[in-house]
Amino acid sequence: MVSSELDEVLGLADRIAVMYRGRILAVVGPDTPREEIGLLMAGVTAEAALAATPPAGGDGTVPTDGTVPTDGTVDKEEA
């Protein structure tokens, strides 16, 4: 079965081969978290996603250096 409909795949498949740009990135089970499958569909391996994620602080926040961008790039949702 070939499909880009994740719900359909999760409901029918015993194994899921996730492809990106014509290459299989991973073969996972239907119990794999949707977020992980979504990252794979976008070409991001779990190892790469974990390596790019900064460690959380003890209170669940992500530590930053506290600086504010001066180039005017402010997220519209934050403004």
N, C-alpha and C positions, 0 to 999 in steps of 0.2 A: 504494500500500500504506500502510495506517495501522497502526502497531503501537507498543506500549510495550516490546516485547522487543528490547533492543539487539542481542543476538547475532543474532537473525533479520534485523534491518535491516542490520547490517554484512555479513552473508553474502549478501544478495540485492540490495542497492541500489547504483546507480551514483552517486546523489546523495541526500543526506539533508536534508530540511527539518525543522529542530527547532522545535517549537511550544511556547509557554508561554502559558497563559491565552488560547488562541484566536488568538494572533498568532505569525507566523513570526519567530523571532529570528535565524536564520541558515540558510543552505544550505551544507552542507559535504560533502566526499567521504568515502568509506568508510575512507580512510587517516587521517582525523582521529583524534587520540588519544582514547581512551575517556573520560579525565578531562575533556577539553574538552567532549565531547558531554554528559557527565553534568552539568557545570555549566550548560550551555545548557538541558538538560531541567529544571533547578531554577530557571531564570529568570535566571541569571548570565551575562552576556556575557564573552567572553575579555578584552576591554578593561577591564571592571569588576573582574574577578578579578586581573588584573595590577596595576591601580592600587591595589588593596587589600592587595597582598602587600608586606610590608616588605622592603627590600633585605637580602640575606644578608651576613654578615660574611665576612672573608677566609678563615675556617676552616670555612665552611659553616653556621655558626650564625646565628640571627636575633638581632640586638642588642635588648636590653631595658634598661629603666632600673634593673633589679635590685630593685625593690620587691616585697614579698609582699602579697597581698590581706589586708586585716584584717577583711573582712566575712564570713569563714568560707567563701568560695567556693573550695574546693580540688577539683580534678578527682579523682574517686574512683580512677582508674587511677594517679595520681601518689602518692596517700596510702599 
